[in-house]
Amino acid sequence: MLRAPPGVDLIDYLTNFAEKENIQTGLINIIGSLKNPVIGYYNVERSMYEEIKLKGFYELAHGSGNISLKENKLFIHLHVVLGDKNGKAHAGHLLRGEVFVAEIIILEITGEKPPVRKQQGNLWLWDIYHIT
């Protein structure tokens, strides 16, 4: 459990924290508030992320994601639900966002080897399946 300091970019902060603590696999849960967040929406027809730039302060009602490896580097994959001053929700893949308040829970997952992301088209997905 930790709190990110105000003014930092949330994704950069999570990446630096995971690197410092040598966390290669984990689950992330966050609540708080972000300033000028940028979220991504994956456009299936165009096979690419489209940026949605939000201006001002937004309630970080829920942030959920994971930590894994992408091209041998730590990768933070975080989806958020953000609320504006009118209670309207905006959701997507968090690309950037300045922390006003961020209370974070990271649950590290340990095991023989961490999941690795491999490129499949324009997406980077875990290269693991569970088949029964």
HELIX and SHEET records of a PDB file:
HELIX    1   1 LEU A   10  GLU A   21  1                                  12    
SHEET    1   A 4 LEU A   2  ALA A   4  0                                        
SHEET    2   A 4 ALA A  89  GLU A 108 -1                                        
SHEET    3   A 4 GLY A  26  ASN A  43 -1                                        
SHEET    4   A 4 MET A  48  LYS A  53 -1                                        
SHEET    1   B 6 LEU A   2  ALA A   4  0                                        
SHEET    2   B 6 ALA A  89  GLU A 108 -1                                        
SHEET    3   B 6 LYS A  73  GLY A  83 -1                                        
SHEET    4   B 6 PHE A  57  LYS A  70 -1                                        
SHEET    5   B 6 VAL A 116  GLN A 120  1                                        
SHEET    6   B 6 LEU A 123  TRP A 126 -1                                        
END                                                                             
